Every structure is written in structure tokens, then in C-alpha cells.
Amino acid sequence: MEIALTILYLIISVGLIAAVLLQSGNQGGLSGAISGGSGQALWGKKKSKEELLGKITAYLAAIFMIFSIIIAIFHA
């Protein structure tokens, strides 16, 4: 059981690292702060790859934390 959890934990870790590294940084600087809403469409916000990667990162981070707690309980 512990071996299976550890293998899943490693897979989630690699997925989380990949999701973070695939995201591009916000290097808009002052021009990005001034033009703020230029990335939005007239009728709402555009869906993009960045939003999807953000959601994937959040879910993987939550799963990573849950697995960390579970593995800590098993090792105690």
C-alpha cells in the first residue's frame, strides 16, 4: 500500500512541476498594469491555455497536499 502511494505521490509531484514550468510569467511590468483590461474580450474574459494550466496547477497542488498528509499518517 505504501509503495503504491509513494509511486502516485511521485507522479503527482512530476505533474505539478511540469504544470508550473509550462506557465509563462507575467512580465507585463508597468505597461501591463496601465493597459490592464487589454487581455479581455468585449463580452467577458477569453479562455486560454494559461487559465487551464492555472486550474491544473491548483488541482495538482491540492492533491499533492492531501497525499502528503496521507503518507505522513502512514509513516507515523
PyMOL Python script that loads the backbone (N, CA, C, O; Angstrom):
from pymol import cmd

cmd.read_pdbstr("""\
ATOM      1  N   MET A   1       0.817  -1.193   0.000  1.00  0.00           N
ATOM      2  CA  MET A   1       0.000   0.000   0.000  1.00  0.00           C
ATOM      3  C   MET A   1       0.865   1.262   0.000  1.00  0.00           C
ATOM      4  O   MET A   1       0.608   2.216  -0.734  1.00  0.00           O
ATOM      5  N   GLU A   2       1.917   1.237   0.863  1.00  0.00           N
ATOM      6  CA  GLU A   2       2.781   2.410   0.936  1.00  0.00           C
ATOM      7  C   GLU A   2       3.551   2.625  -0.362  1.00  0.00           C
ATOM      8  O   GLU A   2       3.801   3.762  -0.763  1.00  0.00           O
ATOM      9  N   ILE A   3       3.922   1.539  -1.009  1.00  0.00           N
ATOM     10  CA  ILE A   3       4.665   1.663  -2.273  1.00  0.00           C
ATOM     11  C   ILE A   3       3.782   2.282  -3.348  1.00  0.00           C
ATOM     12  O   ILE A   3       4.241   3.127  -4.117  1.00  0.00           O
ATOM     13  N   ALA A   4       2.523   1.871  -3.408  1.00  0.00           N
ATOM     14  CA  ALA A   4       1.596   2.429  -4.390  1.00  0.00           C
ATOM     15  C   ALA A   4       1.364   3.916  -4.125  1.00  0.00           C
ATOM     16  O   ALA A   4       1.326   4.710  -5.064  1.00  0.00           O
ATOM     17  N   LEU A   5       1.208   4.300  -2.857  1.00  0.00           N
ATOM     18  CA  LEU A   5       1.027   5.715  -2.520  1.00  0.00           C
ATOM     19  C   LEU A   5       2.262   6.527  -2.876  1.00  0.00           C
ATOM     20  O   LEU A   5       2.153   7.650  -3.367  1.00  0.00           O
ATOM     21  N   THR A   6       3.431   5.963  -2.630  1.00  0.00           N
ATOM     22  CA  THR A   6       4.668   6.672  -2.949  1.00  0.00           C
ATOM     23  C   THR A   6       4.826   6.860  -4.455  1.00  0.00           C
ATOM     24  O   THR A   6       5.265   7.919  -4.903  1.00  0.00           O
ATOM     25  N   ILE A   7       4.478   5.855  -5.229  1.00  0.00           N
ATOM     26  CA  ILE A   7       4.564   5.977  -6.685  1.00  0.00           C
ATOM     27  C   ILE A   7       3.583   7.027  -7.196  1.00  0.00           C
ATOM     28  O   ILE A   7       3.937   7.842  -8.048  1.00  0.00           O
ATOM     29  N   LEU A   8       2.350   7.014  -6.681  1.00  0.00           N
ATOM     30  CA  LEU A   8       1.372   8.044  -7.071  1.00  0.00           C
ATOM     31  C   LEU A   8       1.842   9.435  -6.650  1.00  0.00           C
ATOM     32  O   LEU A   8       1.644  10.411  -7.374  1.00  0.00           O
ATOM     33  N   TYR A   9       2.462   9.515  -5.480  1.00  0.00           N
ATOM     34  CA  TYR A   9       2.977  10.786  -4.975  1.00  0.00           C
ATOM     35  C   TYR A   9       4.058  11.337  -5.900  1.00  0.00           C
ATOM     36  O   TYR A   9       4.095  12.537  -6.172  1.00  0.00           O
ATOM     37  N   LEU A  10       4.928  10.467  -6.377  1.00  0.00           N
ATOM     38  CA  LEU A  10       5.976  10.896  -7.307  1.00  0.00           C
ATOM     39  C   LEU A  10       5.395  11.343  -8.645  1.00  0.00           C
ATOM     40  O   LEU A  10       5.866  12.317  -9.232  1.00  0.00           O
ATOM     41  N   ILE A  11       4.382  10.640  -9.125  1.00  0.00           N
ATOM     42  CA  ILE A  11       3.746  11.022 -10.394  1.00  0.00           C
ATOM     43  C   ILE A  11       3.072  12.385 -10.256  1.00  0.00           C
ATOM     44  O   ILE A  11       3.178  13.226 -11.149  1.00  0.00           O
ATOM     45  N   ILE A  12       2.382  12.600  -9.141  1.00  0.00           N
ATOM     46  CA  ILE A  12       1.730  13.892  -8.903  1.00  0.00           C
ATOM     47  C   ILE A  12       2.778  14.995  -8.780  1.00  0.00           C
ATOM     48  O   ILE A  12       2.575  16.103  -9.276  1.00  0.00           O
ATOM     49  N   SER A  13       3.890  14.698  -8.126  1.00  0.00           N
ATOM     50  CA  SER A  13       4.965  15.685  -7.973  1.00  0.00           C
ATOM     51  C   SER A  13       5.522  16.117  -9.327  1.00  0.00           C
ATOM     52  O   SER A  13       5.703  17.308  -9.583  1.00  0.00           O
ATOM     53  N   VAL A  14       5.791  15.148 -10.181  1.00  0.00           N
ATOM     54  CA  VAL A  14       6.318  15.467 -11.515  1.00  0.00           C
ATOM     55  C   VAL A  14       5.282  16.255 -12.323  1.00  0.00           C
ATOM     56  O   VAL A  14       5.636  17.193 -13.037  1.00  0.00           O
ATOM     57  N   GLY A  15       4.013  15.880 -12.214  1.00  0.00           N
ATOM     58  CA  GLY A  15       2.953  16.617 -12.906  1.00  0.00           C
ATOM     59  C   GLY A  15       2.835  18.044 -12.425  1.00  0.00           C
ATOM     60  O   GLY A  15       2.632  18.957 -13.224  1.00  0.00           O
ATOM     61  N   LEU A  16       2.962  18.247 -11.113  1.00  0.00           N
ATOM     62  CA  LEU A  16       2.894  19.600 -10.555  1.00  0.00           C
ATOM     63  C   LEU A  16       4.076  20.437 -11.015  1.00  0.00           C
ATOM     64  O   LEU A  16       3.909  21.607 -11.359  1.00  0.00           O
ATOM     65  N   ILE A  17       5.257  19.858 -11.024  1.00  0.00           N
ATOM     66  CA  ILE A  17       6.441  20.572 -11.503  1.00  0.00           C
ATOM     67  C   ILE A  17       6.274  20.960 -12.972  1.00  0.00           C
ATOM     68  O   ILE A  17       6.585  22.087 -13.357  1.00  0.00           O
ATOM     69  N   ALA A  18       5.786  20.033 -13.787  1.00  0.00           N
ATOM     70  CA  ALA A  18       5.586  20.322 -15.211  1.00  0.00           C
ATOM     71  C   ALA A  18       4.543  21.412 -15.422  1.00  0.00           C
ATOM     72  O   ALA A  18       4.723  22.288 -16.268  1.00  0.00           O
ATOM     73  N   ALA A  19       3.454  21.365 -14.659  1.00  0.00           N
ATOM     74  CA  ALA A  19       2.402  22.372 -14.812  1.00  0.00           C
ATOM     75  C   ALA A  19       2.908  23.762 -14.443  1.00  0.00           C
ATOM     76  O   ALA A  19       2.549  24.745 -15.091  1.00  0.00           O
ATOM     77  N   VAL A  20       3.737  23.850 -13.410  1.00  0.00           N
ATOM     78  CA  VAL A  20       4.285  25.147 -13.014  1.00  0.00           C
ATOM     79  C   VAL A  20       5.266  25.657 -14.058  1.00  0.00           C
ATOM     80  O   VAL A  20       5.257  26.841 -14.395  1.00  0.00           O
ATOM     81  N   LEU A  21       6.109  24.774 -14.570  1.00  0.00           N
ATOM     82  CA  LEU A  21       7.114  25.208 -15.543  1.00  0.00           C
ATOM     83  C   LEU A  21       6.517  25.567 -16.898  1.00  0.00           C
ATOM     84  O   LEU A  21       7.105  26.356 -17.639  1.00  0.00           O
ATOM     85  N   LEU A  22       5.355  25.001 -17.237  1.00  0.00           N
ATOM     86  CA  LEU A  22       4.728  25.320 -18.516  1.00  0.00           C
ATOM     87  C   LEU A  22       4.057  26.685 -18.528  1.00  0.00           C
ATOM     88  O   LEU A  22       3.770  27.226 -19.596  1.00  0.00           O
ATOM     89  N   GLN A  23       3.806  27.240 -17.358  1.00  0.00           N
ATOM     90  CA  GLN A  23       3.155  28.550 -17.290  1.00  0.00           C
ATOM     91  C   GLN A  23       4.150  29.638 -17.636  1.00  0.00           C
ATOM     92  O   GLN A  23       5.320  29.574 -17.257  1.00  0.00           O
ATOM     93  N   SER A  24       3.675  30.629 -18.354  1.00  0.00           N
ATOM     94  CA  SER A  24       4.553  31.760 -18.662  1.00  0.00           C
ATOM     95  C   SER A  24       4.411  32.794 -17.553  1.00  0.00           C
ATOM     96  O   SER A  24       3.361  32.905 -16.919  1.00  0.00           O
ATOM     97  N   GLY A  25       5.470  33.537 -17.331  1.00  0.00           N
ATOM     98  CA  GLY A  25       5.459  34.539 -16.273  1.00  0.00           C
ATOM     99  C   GLY A  25       4.708  35.785 -16.707  1.00  0.00           C
ATOM    100  O   GLY A  25       4.556  36.049 -17.900  1.00  0.00           O
ATOM    101  N   ASN A  26       4.243  36.544 -15.732  1.00  0.00           N
ATOM    102  CA  ASN A  26       3.582  37.824 -16.013  1.00  0.00           C
ATOM    103  C   ASN A  26       4.643  38.908 -16.002  1.00  0.00           C
ATOM    104  O   ASN A  26       4.954  39.472 -14.954  1.00  0.00           O
ATOM    105  N   GLN A  27       5.191  39.193 -17.159  1.00  0.00           N
ATOM    106  CA  GLN A  27       6.246  40.190 -17.254  1.00  0.00           C
ATOM    107  C   GLN A  27       5.748  41.432 -17.980  1.00  0.00           C
ATOM    108  O   GLN A  27       6.474  42.039 -18.767  1.00  0.00           O
ATOM    109  N   GLY A  28       4.499  41.799 -17.703  1.00  0.00           N
ATOM    110  CA  GLY A  28       3.931  42.979 -18.329  1.00  0.00           C
ATOM    111  C   GLY A  28       4.510  44.259 -17.788  1.00  0.00           C
ATOM    112  O   GLY A  28       4.553  45.271 -18.488  1.00  0.00           O
ATOM    113  N   GLY A  29       4.962  44.227 -16.534  1.00  0.00           N
ATOM    114  CA  GLY A  29       5.526  45.410 -15.919  1.00  0.00           C
ATOM    115  C   GLY A  29       4.504  46.530 -15.810  1.00  0.00           C
ATOM    116  O   GLY A  29       3.312  46.282 -15.628  1.00  0.00           O
ATOM    117  N   LEU A  30       4.981  47.762 -15.921  1.00  0.00           N
ATOM    118  CA  LEU A  30       4.117  48.925 -15.782  1.00  0.00           C
ATOM    119  C   LEU A  30       3.146  49.043 -16.948  1.00  0.00           C
ATOM    120  O   LEU A  30       2.008  49.471 -16.755  1.00  0.00           O
ATOM    121  N   SER A  31       3.570  48.673 -18.154  1.00  0.00           N
ATOM    122  CA  SER A  31       2.674  48.758 -19.306  1.00  0.00           C
ATOM    123  C   SER A  31       1.506  47.787 -19.158  1.00  0.00           C
ATOM    124  O   SER A  31       0.395  48.093 -19.591  1.00  0.00           O
ATOM    125  N   GLY A  32       1.738  46.625 -18.555  1.00  0.00           N
ATOM    126  CA  GLY A  32       0.654  45.682 -18.309  1.00  0.00           C
ATOM    127  C   GLY A  32      -0.307  46.187 -17.265  1.00  0.00           C
ATOM    128  O   GLY A  32      -1.502  45.902 -17.331  1.00  0.00           O
ATOM    129  N   ALA A  33       0.197  46.938 -16.295  1.00  0.00           N
ATOM    130  CA  ALA A  33      -0.671  47.481 -15.246  1.00  0.00           C
ATOM    131  C   ALA A  33      -1.532  48.617 -15.779  1.00  0.00           C
ATOM    132  O   ALA A  33      -2.669  48.792 -15.344  1.00  0.00           O
ATOM    133  N   ILE A  34      -1.000  49.383 -16.712  1.00  0.00           N
ATOM    134  CA  ILE A  34      -1.740  50.520 -17.252  1.00  0.00           C
ATOM    135  C   ILE A  34      -2.821  50.050 -18.219  1.00  0.00           C
ATOM    136  O   ILE A  34      -3.954  50.530 -18.170  1.00  0.00           O
ATOM    137  N   SER A  35      -2.473  49.110 -19.099  1.00  0.00           N
ATOM    138  CA  SER A  35      -3.437  48.657 -20.096  1.00  0.00           C
ATOM    139  C   SER A  35      -4.317  47.538 -19.567  1.00  0.00           C
ATOM    140  O   SER A  35      -5.147  47.018 -20.313  1.00  0.00           O
ATOM    141  N   GLY A  36      -4.171  47.158 -18.338  1.00  0.00           N
ATOM    142  CA  GLY A  36      -4.881  46.125 -17.605  1.00  0.00           C
ATOM    143  C   GLY A  36      -5.900  45.280 -18.318  1.00  0.00           C
ATOM    144  O   GLY A  36      -5.743  44.059 -18.343  1.00  0.00           O
ATOM    145  N   GLY A  37      -6.932  45.844 -18.898  1.00  0.00           N
ATOM    146  CA  GLY A  37      -8.013  45.069 -19.469  1.00  0.00           C
ATOM    147  C   GLY A  37      -7.832  44.690 -20.921  1.00  0.00           C
ATOM    148  O   GLY A  37      -8.788  44.240 -21.553  1.00  0.00           O
ATOM    149  N   SER A  38      -6.647  44.852 -21.475  1.00  0.00           N
ATOM    150  CA  SER A  38      -6.468  44.565 -22.901  1.00  0.00           C
ATOM    151  C   SER A  38      -6.577  43.081 -23.212  1.00  0.00           C
ATOM    152  O   SER A  38      -6.815  42.718 -24.364  1.00  0.00           O
ATOM    153  N   GLY A  39      -6.410  42.216 -22.225  1.00  0.00           N
ATOM    154  CA  GLY A  39      -6.495  40.787 -22.457  1.00  0.00           C
ATOM    155  C   GLY A  39      -7.912  40.249 -22.402  1.00  0.00           C
ATOM    156  O   GLY A  39      -8.127  39.049 -22.573  1.00  0.00           O
ATOM    157  N   GLN A  40      -8.881  41.123 -22.167  1.00  0.00           N
ATOM    158  CA  GLN A  40     -10.259  40.678 -22.049  1.00  0.00           C
ATOM    159  C   GLN A  40     -11.037  41.012 -23.308  1.00  0.00           C
ATOM    160  O   GLN A  40     -10.798  42.023 -23.968  1.00  0.00           O
ATOM    161  N   ALA A  41     -11.973  40.134 -23.617  1.00  0.00           N
ATOM    162  CA  ALA A  41     -12.844  40.372 -24.756  1.00  0.00           C
ATOM    163  C   ALA A  41     -13.959  41.336 -24.342  1.00  0.00           C
ATOM    164  O   ALA A  41     -14.103  41.662 -23.164  1.00  0.00           O
ATOM    165  N   LEU A  42     -14.732  41.779 -25.306  1.00  0.00           N
ATOM    166  CA  LEU A  42     -15.802  42.728 -25.016  1.00  0.00           C
ATOM    167  C   LEU A  42     -16.876  42.118 -24.133  1.00  0.00           C
ATOM    168  O   LEU A  42     -17.421  42.802 -23.267  1.00  0.00           O
ATOM    169  N   TRP A  43     -17.190  40.849 -24.333  1.00  0.00           N
ATOM    170  CA  TRP A  43     -18.274  40.202 -23.588  1.00  0.00           C
ATOM    171  C   TRP A  43     -17.765  39.252 -22.525  1.00  0.00           C
ATOM    172  O   TRP A  43     -18.450  38.281 -22.204  1.00  0.00           O
ATOM    173  N   GLY A  44     -16.620  39.488 -21.980  1.00  0.00           N
ATOM    174  CA  GLY A  44     -16.103  38.641 -20.918  1.00  0.00           C
ATOM    175  C   GLY A  44     -14.657  38.269 -21.155  1.00  0.00           C
ATOM    176  O   GLY A  44     -14.019  38.710 -22.112  1.00  0.00           O
ATOM    177  N   LYS A  45     -14.179  37.473 -20.284  1.00  0.00           N
ATOM    178  CA  LYS A  45     -12.780  37.086 -20.334  1.00  0.00           C
ATOM    179  C   LYS A  45     -12.575  35.929 -21.309  1.00  0.00           C
ATOM    180  O   LYS A  45     -13.378  34.998 -21.363  1.00  0.00           O
ATOM    181  N   LYS A  46     -11.492  36.001 -22.076  1.00  0.00           N
ATOM    182  CA  LYS A  46     -11.186  34.927 -23.018  1.00  0.00           C
ATOM    183  C   LYS A  46     -10.585  33.737 -22.271  1.00  0.00           C
ATOM    184  O   LYS A  46      -9.789  33.904 -21.348  1.00  0.00           O
ATOM    185  N   LYS A  47     -10.977  32.547 -22.685  1.00  0.00           N
ATOM    186  CA  LYS A  47     -10.388  31.334 -22.125  1.00  0.00           C
ATOM    187  C   LYS A  47      -9.066  31.080 -22.839  1.00  0.00           C
ATOM    188  O   LYS A  47      -8.958  31.245 -24.054  1.00  0.00           O
ATOM    189  N   SER A  48      -8.099  30.692 -22.091  1.00  0.00           N
ATOM    190  CA  SER A  48      -6.803  30.470 -22.719  1.00  0.00           C
ATOM    191  C   SER A  48      -6.105  29.277 -22.083  1.00  0.00           C
ATOM    192  O   SER A  48      -6.584  28.680 -21.119  1.00  0.00           O
ATOM    193  N   LYS A  49      -4.965  28.961 -22.659  1.00  0.00           N
ATOM    194  CA  LYS A  49      -4.149  27.872 -22.153  1.00  0.00           C
ATOM    195  C   LYS A  49      -3.647  28.192 -20.746  1.00  0.00           C
ATOM    196  O   LYS A  49      -3.486  27.292 -19.921  1.00  0.00           O
ATOM    197  N   GLU A  50      -3.404  29.463 -20.478  1.00  0.00           N
ATOM    198  CA  GLU A  50      -2.904  29.871 -19.170  1.00  0.00           C
ATOM    199  C   GLU A  50      -3.925  29.594 -18.074  1.00  0.00           C
ATOM    200  O   GLU A  50      -3.556  29.170 -16.979  1.00  0.00           O
ATOM    201  N   GLU A  51      -5.200  29.828 -18.355  1.00  0.00           N
ATOM    202  CA  GLU A  51      -6.232  29.550 -17.358  1.00  0.00           C
ATOM    203  C   GLU A  51      -6.330  28.057 -17.088  1.00  0.00           C
ATOM    204  O   GLU A  51      -6.484  27.638 -15.941  1.00  0.00           O
ATOM    205  N   LEU A  52      -6.241  27.258 -18.138  1.00  0.00           N
ATOM    206  CA  LEU A  52      -6.290  25.809 -17.978  1.00  0.00           C
ATOM    207  C   LEU A  52      -5.105  25.316 -17.150  1.00  0.00           C
ATOM    208  O   LEU A  52      -5.272  24.491 -16.252  1.00  0.00           O
ATOM    209  N   LEU A  53      -3.909  25.821 -17.451  1.00  0.00           N
ATOM    210  CA  LEU A  53      -2.731  25.431 -16.679  1.00  0.00           C
ATOM    211  C   LEU A  53      -2.841  25.884 -15.228  1.00  0.00           C
ATOM    212  O   LEU A  53      -2.363  25.198 -14.325  1.00  0.00           O
ATOM    213  N   GLY A  54      -3.461  27.023 -15.002  1.00  0.00           N
ATOM    214  CA  GLY A  54      -3.664  27.503 -13.637  1.00  0.00           C
ATOM    215  C   GLY A  54      -4.575  26.585 -12.846  1.00  0.00           C
ATOM    216  O   GLY A  54      -4.312  26.293 -11.680  1.00  0.00           O
ATOM    217  N   LYS A  55      -5.653  26.128 -13.483  1.00  0.00           N
ATOM    218  CA  LYS A  55      -6.571  25.206 -12.816  1.00  0.00           C
ATOM    219  C   LYS A  55      -5.911  23.861 -12.558  1.00  0.00           C
ATOM    220  O   LYS A  55      -6.069  23.281 -11.484  1.00  0.00           O
ATOM    221  N   ILE A  56      -5.173  23.368 -13.542  1.00  0.00           N
ATOM    222  CA  ILE A  56      -4.473  22.092 -13.380  1.00  0.00           C
ATOM    223  C   ILE A  56      -3.465  22.194 -12.238  1.00  0.00           C
ATOM    224  O   ILE A  56      -3.344  21.267 -11.436  1.00  0.00           O
ATOM    225  N   THR A  57      -2.745  23.307 -12.157  1.00  0.00           N
ATOM    226  CA  THR A  57      -1.770  23.512 -11.089  1.00  0.00           C
ATOM    227  C   THR A  57      -2.454  23.531  -9.733  1.00  0.00           C
ATOM    228  O   THR A  57      -1.953  22.935  -8.779  1.00  0.00           O
ATOM    229  N   ALA A  58      -3.584  24.202  -9.636  1.00  0.00           N
ATOM    230  CA  ALA A  58      -4.301  24.274  -8.360  1.00  0.00           C
ATOM    231  C   ALA A  58      -4.794  22.896  -7.920  1.00  0.00           C
ATOM    232  O   ALA A  58      -4.664  22.537  -6.750  1.00  0.00           O
ATOM    233  N   TYR A  59      -5.354  22.128  -8.845  1.00  0.00           N
ATOM    234  CA  TYR A  59      -5.835  20.786  -8.504  1.00  0.00           C
ATOM    235  C   TYR A  59      -4.680  19.863  -8.113  1.00  0.00           C
ATOM    236  O   TYR A  59      -4.778  19.118  -7.138  1.00  0.00           O
ATOM    237  N   LEU A  60      -3.592  19.914  -8.872  1.00  0.00           N
ATOM    238  CA  LEU A  60      -2.441  19.070  -8.546  1.00  0.00           C
ATOM    239  C   LEU A  60      -1.830  19.465  -7.205  1.00  0.00           C
ATOM    240  O   LEU A  60      -1.380  18.599  -6.454  1.00  0.00           O
ATOM    241  N   ALA A  61      -1.807  20.756  -6.896  1.00  0.00           N
ATOM    242  CA  ALA A  61      -1.281  21.194  -5.606  1.00  0.00           C
ATOM    243  C   ALA A  61      -2.148  20.688  -4.458  1.00  0.00           C
ATOM    244  O   ALA A  61      -1.627  20.262  -3.427  1.00  0.00           O
ATOM    245  N   ALA A  62      -3.461  20.734  -4.631  1.00  0.00           N
ATOM    246  CA  ALA A  62      -4.360  20.230  -3.593  1.00  0.00           C
ATOM    247  C   ALA A  62      -4.186  18.724  -3.397  1.00  0.00           C
ATOM    248  O   ALA A  62      -4.135  18.243  -2.265  1.00  0.00           O
ATOM    249  N   ILE A  63      -4.096  17.986  -4.501  1.00  0.00           N
ATOM    250  CA  ILE A  63      -3.891  16.535  -4.413  1.00  0.00           C
ATOM    251  C   ILE A  63      -2.537  16.236  -3.782  1.00  0.00           C
ATOM    252  O   ILE A  63      -2.412  15.293  -3.001  1.00  0.00           O
ATOM    253  N   PHE A  64      -1.526  17.028  -4.111  1.00  0.00           N
ATOM    254  CA  PHE A  64      -0.192  16.859  -3.538  1.00  0.00           C
ATOM    255  C   PHE A  64      -0.229  17.028  -2.022  1.00  0.00           C
ATOM    256  O   PHE A  64       0.383  16.245  -1.295  1.00  0.00           O
ATOM    257  N   MET A  65      -0.937  18.037  -1.547  1.00  0.00           N
ATOM    258  CA  MET A  65      -1.038  18.267  -0.103  1.00  0.00           C
ATOM    259  C   MET A  65      -1.782  17.131   0.601  1.00  0.00           C
ATOM    260  O   MET A  65      -1.385  16.693   1.680  1.00  0.00           O
ATOM    261  N   ILE A  66      -2.860  16.662  -0.020  1.00  0.00           N
ATOM    262  CA  ILE A  66      -3.622  15.558   0.565  1.00  0.00           C
ATOM    263  C   ILE A  66      -2.763  14.299   0.650  1.00  0.00           C
ATOM    264  O   ILE A  66      -2.760  13.612   1.671  1.00  0.00           O
ATOM    265  N   PHE A  67      -2.035  13.998  -0.426  1.00  0.00           N
ATOM    266  CA  PHE A  67      -1.158  12.830  -0.416  1.00  0.00           C
ATOM    267  C   PHE A  67      -0.046  12.986   0.611  1.00  0.00           C
ATOM    268  O   PHE A  67       0.357  12.004   1.235  1.00  0.00           O
ATOM    269  N   SER A  68       0.459  14.210   0.799  1.00  0.00           N
ATOM    270  CA  SER A  68       1.496  14.439   1.797  1.00  0.00           C
ATOM    271  C   SER A  68       0.978  14.101   3.186  1.00  0.00           C
ATOM    272  O   SER A  68       1.680  13.465   3.973  1.00  0.00           O
ATOM    273  N   ILE A  69      -0.236  14.518   3.493  1.00  0.00           N
ATOM    274  CA  ILE A  69      -0.831  14.226   4.800  1.00  0.00           C
ATOM    275  C   ILE A  69      -1.052  12.723   4.959  1.00  0.00           C
ATOM    276  O   ILE A  69      -0.748  12.158   6.010  1.00  0.00           O
ATOM    277  N   ILE A  70      -1.577  12.080   3.927  1.00  0.00           N
ATOM    278  CA  ILE A  70      -1.837  10.634   3.998  1.00  0.00           C
ATOM    279  C   ILE A  70      -0.549   9.856   4.204  1.00  0.00           C
ATOM    280  O   ILE A  70      -0.505   8.938   5.023  1.00  0.00           O
ATOM    281  N   ILE A  71       0.490  10.206   3.480  1.00  0.00           N
ATOM    282  CA  ILE A  71       1.769   9.492   3.615  1.00  0.00           C
ATOM    283  C   ILE A  71       2.376   9.758   4.997  1.00  0.00           C
ATOM    284  O   ILE A  71       2.979   8.859   5.584  1.00  0.00           O
ATOM    285  N   ALA A  72       2.230  10.964   5.519  1.00  0.00           N
ATOM    286  CA  ALA A  72       2.737  11.263   6.855  1.00  0.00           C
ATOM    287  C   ALA A  72       2.003  10.456   7.919  1.00  0.00           C
ATOM    288  O   ALA A  72       2.609  10.024   8.899  1.00  0.00           O
ATOM    289  N   ILE A  73       0.711  10.252   7.733  1.00  0.00           N
ATOM    290  CA  ILE A  73      -0.062   9.446   8.683  1.00  0.00           C
ATOM    291  C   ILE A  73       0.384   7.988   8.637  1.00  0.00           C
ATOM    292  O   ILE A  73       0.505   7.344   9.678  1.00  0.00           O
ATOM    293  N   PHE A  74       0.630   7.463   7.432  1.00  0.00           N
ATOM    294  CA  PHE A  74       1.075   6.075   7.312  1.00  0.00           C
ATOM    295  C   PHE A  74       2.455   5.844   7.899  1.00  0.00           C
ATOM    296  O   PHE A  74       2.735   4.761   8.414  1.00  0.00           O
ATOM    297  N   HIS A  75       3.321   6.843   7.829  1.00  0.00           N
ATOM    298  CA  HIS A  75       4.681   6.688   8.350  1.00  0.00           C
ATOM    299  C   HIS A  75       4.773   6.949   9.847  1.00  0.00           C
ATOM    300  O   HIS A  75       5.816   6.696  10.451  1.00  0.00           O
ATOM    301  N   ALA A  76       3.718   7.442  10.447  1.00  0.00           N
ATOM    302  CA  ALA A  76       3.751   7.757  11.890  1.00  0.00           C
ATOM    303  C   ALA A  76       3.571   6.532  12.750  1.00  0.00           C
ATOM    304  O   ALA A  76       3.576   6.633  13.977  1.00  0.00           O
TER     305      ALA A  76
END
""", "prot")
cmd.dss("prot")
cmd.show_as("cartoon", "prot")
cmd.util.cbc("prot")
cmd.orient("prot")
